């Protein structure tokens, strides 16, 4: 009998490197190659996380007034869309003084306000931008050179890779972003996902959205888009399991109305006041759902026992639907709204909509806690 592969523990997972770190390393290799006219096989850089890292070059080409180096991004054990991507830096001499950094093929360009990069610029975030420029300055200084250079970062498969990301919705067109605040990628990092939520809310706010729709995943987001066709695409934000964090960020950034759209499993937890709804965060409380069923008018003890003994929250929803207790869903939504307002300390309007796994609308409720001016 074939042995079953052991699932890796998170502590055993291998870290990788960000696109920003890769772009910095290829810039250094290309610049050294331009100066020395010698191909560079690798480049060692200092990462923001506080350690050195050496990157092997996949290619290094030298021309009369330019040099180009590329490395393959290794994201470690993180399921990163850019894992395996070729990151290239082309460095050439410039008549203008200083360092001019831009994006080439496969690096997106910013078209919407609210991002840490100005509209019209290449989507190279502030920390990678600083890393690239400071590393280039160090190389020039070490060789005693005072000439201007032009650096172009490109990712040949970037536009294709970007289709797997939220870049288009954020207003980053034509490729991926060059990212990374640490230089390293931590597998399945919560902080990276939360940073993307903050960014999405910032773009929504900068686009003039005062009402956003937050969902736990792609399927529930589709239901939200159908429910709120009048809202622009920037208003739709995938929060994953981070319900409390997303609600707090919405309030912090001045969003006035938040609509939660989701399904029974995770929203049954939200109704209980659980604001991190990962499957391992907290179990569904079936006694709580039985009490909601009573609130909806269920008096038959056998039905109450059936709710208590259900395997999943979705099964409870099916039981309520089959017996015609549709009020159950609006009551549950009401609990979600109340829990959300408690989490953020009030001051915003929250509404909740529930859908079945197949996309059937189950119920809705809302609470407005904004004070009139």
N, C-alpha and C positions, 0 to 999 in steps of 0.2 A: 504493500500500500504506500502510495506516495505521501510524503510528509507535507503537511500544510505549512505554507510560508508564514513565519512569525511576523506579525504587524509591528512596524517600528514604533518604539516609544518616542514621544516628542523630544525627549532629552537626547536621544540617540541620533536624531535627524541632523543631516549635514547642512551647514549654512552655505550661502552662496554670495554673489556680489551683485550690486545694483548696476543699472545701465550707466549711471553717473560715474561709478568707479571704473567701469570698462572704458568709457569715453575718455576719462582722465588718463588711464594707462596707455591707450592708443595714441593720444595726443603727445604724451611724453616720448613714446617710441618713434613716432613720426618726426617730431622736432629734433630729436637726437640724430636720427637718420639724415635729416635735411642738413644739419650742421656738419656732421662727420663724414657724410656720404658712405656710411656703412650700414648695412641692413641690421636691424635690431630684432633679436629673437624673443626678447622679453622686456618687461618694464616693471620697476618696483615703485610703488607710490605709497604715500601715507594717507590712511583713511580717517574720516572724521570720528570714527569710533575709537581711535587712539592706537592704531597698530599699522604696521607695514604689510603690504600684500604684493606678491609678484604675479604678473599676468603673462602668460605665454602668448606670443603673437601668431596668428594664423597666417598672416601675410605681411610683407613689408616691401614696398616699391619706392624707388628713388628716381626722380626726374631732374631736369636741369635747375628748376626753381621751386620744386615741391617734393614732398615725401608723403607717403600714405601707409598707414599701418592699421591692421584689423585684428580683433580678438573675438572669440566665441564666448558669449555670455553664459556663465554657469550659475544658475540660481539655486544650486544645491538640491535639497529635497522639497523645495517650495514649488507648488504647481503654478509657476509664473508663466504668463503668456509669452514673455520675452526670452525664456530659457532656450538656449541654443542659437539665439540670434547673432548674426555677425554685426559687430559694432566697429565702424571705421572712422578714423580721423585723417583728414587731409590737411597738411600744414604747408603754407607757402609764404614766401617773403612778400611784404607789402610796402608800398611807397609811403603809406600813412604810418605815423608812429603808434606805438602801443599794440594791444592785442584785440583783434576783431574776431568774435566768435559767432557762428551762425549754424543753422541746421541745413543739411542737404536732403537727398532722397531718403524717404522713409522716416524722417523726423517731422512730427506734426508742427503746424503753425497755429497760434492762438487767434481765435476770431471772436471770443466773447469775454466780457469783463468778469471779474470775480476770481480769476486765477492769480497765482503769485508771479506770473509772467505777463507783461503788457501785451495788449492786442497788436497783432502784426509781427510779433517776434517768434522765433523758433521756440518750441516747447522744451526748453532746457531749463529746469528748475533752478532756483537761486543757489542751493548748496552745490550741485554738480557744476554750475557755471563758475562758482568761486573756486572749486577744486581744480577745474581745468585751467582757469586763468592763472591761479597762484602757482600751479605746477609748471606751467609754461614759463612764467616769470623766473622761477628758480632755475630752470634749465638754461635760459638765456643768460642769467646772471653768472651761473657756474662756468659758462664758456666765454664770459666777458663780452657778450654781444648786445649792442644797443640798436636793434632794428625792429621795425614793425612786422608783425606776422598776422596771417589770416588762418583761422582754424574752422574747418567745416566738418561737422559730425554727421555721419549718415548711417542708415540701417537699411540695406537693400530690400529686406522683406518687411520693413516697418509698416507700410500701408496695409499689407495683408494681415499682419499681427494685430494692428490697431482695431480690426473688425471684431476681435475677441474682447476688446476693452470698452470702457464707457467714454473714450476720448471724443467721439463724434458728438455725443450729447453735451459734453462739457465745452464744446466749441473748439476742439483741437482737431484740425483737419489735415489729412495727408500723411499721417504716420503716428508713431508712438511718441511718448514723452521720455525725456532723459531725466530720470528721477533718482532719489536716494538721499536721505539725510545722514545715514550712518556709514554708507559705503558697503555694508554687508546686508544680506537678505536673511531674515530669520524665518525658517519654515512656518507656514500657517500663522503668520503674525497678525494679531488682533490690531496692533497699532497702525499697520499699513491700511487695513480695511477702514478703521475709524478715520484715518486721515483722508481717505477718499470720500467718506460721508461729509466731512467738514467742507471739503472742496466743492462737492456737488451742491451743498446748501449755499455756499458763497456765490457760486455761479447763478443759482436760482435767484438769490437776492439781488445780485448785480443786474440781472435781466429784468428786474422789476416785479418778480413774483412775491406776493404777500400770502399766497395760499399754495402749499405744497402737498403732494400725495406721497406718503412713505409706505413701502411694502417690504415684505420679508424675502421676496425673491422674484425671479423673472415671470413666473406664471401669475402670481397675484398682481404684479405690476401691470400685466396685460389687461387684467380685469379693471384695474384702476384707470387705465387709459381709456377704456370703453366707457367707464362711468363718468369721467370728467373730460369729455372731448374738447371742451372750451379752453383747457389749460395748455400752455406751451410745453414742449418736451423737457425743458429745464426744470419744470415743476415736479417731475416724477423722479423719486430717489429710492434706490434700493438700500434698505438699512440692514439687511441680513438679520442677525439675532440681536442687534444692538438697539433695542427699542428705547430704553431710557436715555442712553447717550444721544441718540438722534433727536429725541424730543427736546432735550436740554439745549442741544446745539441750535435747533430751530428757534427756540425762545431767545437764546443768546444773540442770534444774528438778526432778530427782529421780524421773523416770520409770524404773521398774525393768526393764520388758520392752518391747522395740520389735519389731514385726512389719513387715517390708517386703513389700509386695505390688506386683508389677509384671510387665512382659513382657520378652521376650528382648532387644530393642534396647537399652534403657537399663540393664538389670540385667547385661548382658554387660560393660558398662563398669564398673559397680560391682564386679563380680567381679575386674576387673583392678586395682582400687584407685582408679578415677576417681570422684571424689565430686561433681563438677559435670557432670551428664550431658546438657547441652544438645547438640543435634546438631552444633554447631560446636566444642564443647569438646575432643573427642578422638575419633578414629575407633575403630570396633570393631576389635580385634586378632584377625584370623581365625587367625593362628598360635597364639594363646592358646587359642582355641576348639578348634583341632585337637588341642592337647595335652589339653584336657578330654575330648575324644572318645576319645583313647587311654586316659585314666584310666578311662573308662567301658567299656573293653574292645574298642574298635574296633581291629582289626588290619589290615583291608584297606586297602592303600595308595590304591586308587582312591577309597575313601570319605573318607579323610583329605584327599586332593587336592580332592575335591568340597567339603569344609568350607572348606578354604583359599581356594577360588575362588568361594565364595558371595558374593552381592551384599549380603545383609543378615543380621543375627543371627537374625531370624525364619526365614529360609530354612534356616539351620543347624539350628534347632529342628525344622523340618519334616523335614529329612533324618534327624535322629536318631530322630524318632518313626516315620517310615516304615520304618526298619530295626530298630526294636524296642529301641533303646538308651535306655531310660527313665532309667537310672542317671545319664546325662549331666546331667539337670536337677537332681537332688539334689546332685551334685558341684558344679555351677555355683552353686547356692544356698549351699552350704557355703563356697565362695570369697567370696561376697557377705558372709556373716556374719563371716568372718575379716577381710575388708577393713574392714568397719564397726567392729569391735572395735579394730582397729589405729588407725583414724581418731580414735576417742574415748579411746583409752588404756585400754580395758577397763572393768570395773566395772559393766557392765549385761548383760542378756540380749538377744541379737538372734536373730531367726529370719527366714528369707526364703522366700517362696512365689512360684513362677513360673506365669504363665498364658499361654495362647496369645491371639492377637488376637481369637479368637472366644469366649474365656472358658473354654476347656478347661484344667483343672488339670494342670500338667506335673510339678511336683515341689516339695519342701520340705526345709529343713534348719534346724537351730538350734544356737546356741552360748551357753552361760550362763557369763559371766565374773564373776558376783557372788561375793563371798567370804562364807562362812557366818559369822554372828555367834556 
